[in-house]
């Protein structure tokens, strides 16, 4: 069976300056601290993203399974863009773009995974809507958690 493909296009409006949003999201090793209900752990490259840097992650949504995959950075343009390819339970690509917007920063995730994880791969024809809902849940958590994290740091306020 060929790996099922997905495309997720998610948009967040984060009420903080682009540099603060970019810096927090570029630090994948920090995700478990502020987005711990989705990101279990990260290992590998701990600095700012750069072409060739690799970070391994373990993540989950509300469904009872974990995904293990790696982001390999292929392009970066701080504070505007981070592009990666994926290896592991997901193969494919992930692109984050950032732009200043009224009241903060618009973040767009263009996530195009092919699913290699056994079980998820086989069940996609039947459960694709549930897997999409699981992703949407994780993204809502991310948008909420990043705003909470930046709100807790007065240096990142837009005022």
Residue pairs with C-beta under 8 A, 6 or more apart in sequence:
1 121
1 122
3 91
3 114
3 115
3 116
3 121
4 114
4 115
4 121
4 124
4 125
4 128
5 92
5 112
5 113
5 114
5 115
6 111
6 112
6 113
6 114
6 115
6 128
6 131
6 132
6 135
7 110
7 111
7 112
8 109
8 110
8 111
8 112
8 113
8 132
8 135
8 139
9 108
9 109
9 110
9 111
10 108
10 109
10 111
10 139
11 106
11 107
11 108
11 109
12 106
12 107
12 108
12 109
12 139
12 142
12 143
12 146
13 101
13 103
13 104
13 105
13 106
13 107
13 143
14 21
14 104
14 105
14 107
14 143
14 146
14 147
14 150
15 103
15 104
15 147
15 150
15 158
16 104
16 105
16 147
16 150
16 151
16 156
16 157
16 158
17 100
17 104
17 105
17 156
17 158
18 79
18 80
18 98
18 99
18 100
18 105
19 79
20 105
20 150
20 153
20 155
20 156
21 79
21 98
21 104
21 105
21 107
21 146
21 150
22 78
22 79
22 80
22 98
22 105
23 79
24 30
24 34
24 146
24 149
24 150
25 82
25 96
25 98
25 107
25 146
26 48
26 49
26 76
26 78
26 82
27 48
28 42
28 49
28 55
28 57
28 71
29 42
29 46
29 55
31 38
31 39
31 42
31 57
32 39
32 40
32 41
32 42
33 149
34 145
34 146
34 148
34 149
35 141
35 142
35 145
35 146
37 141
37 145
38 59
38 60
38 61
38 138
38 141
38 142
39 57
39 58
39 59
40 57
40 58
40 59
40 60
40 66
41 57
41 58
42 55
42 56
42 57
42 58
43 55
43 56
44 53
44 54
44 55
44 56
44 70
45 53
45 54
45 55
45 73
46 55
47 53
48 76
48 78
49 73
49 76
49 82
49 84
50 73
50 76
51 73
51 74
51 75
51 76
52 72
52 73
53 72
53 73
54 70
54 71
54 72
54 73
55 70
55 71
56 68
56 69
56 70
56 88
57 67
57 68
57 69
57 70
57 71
58 66
58 67
58 68
59 66
59 67
59 69
59 138
60 66
60 67
61 134
61 135
61 137
61 138
62 134
62 137
63 130
63 131
63 134
65 117
65 119
65 120
67 88
67 89
67 90
67 117
68 88
68 89
69 86
69 87
69 88
69 89
69 90
70 86
70 87
70 88
71 84
71 85
71 86
71 94
72 84
72 85
72 86
72 87
73 82
73 83
73 84
74 83
74 84
74 85
75 81
75 82
75 83
76 82
76 83
79 98
80 97
80 98
80 99
81 95
81 96
81 97
81 98
82 95
82 96
83 93
83 94
83 95
83 96
84 93
84 94
84 95
85 92
85 93
85 94
86 92
86 93
86 94
86 113
88 116
89 115
89 116
89 117
89 120
90 113
90 114
90 115
90 116
90 117
91 113
91 114
91 116
92 111
92 112
92 113
92 114
93 110
93 111
93 112
94 109
94 110
94 111
94 112
94 113
95 108
95 109
95 110
95 111
96 107
96 108
96 109
97 107
97 108
97 110
98 105
98 106
98 107
99 105
99 106
100 106
103 158
104 158
109 139
111 135
115 121
115 124
120 131
123 131
124 131
150 156
151 157
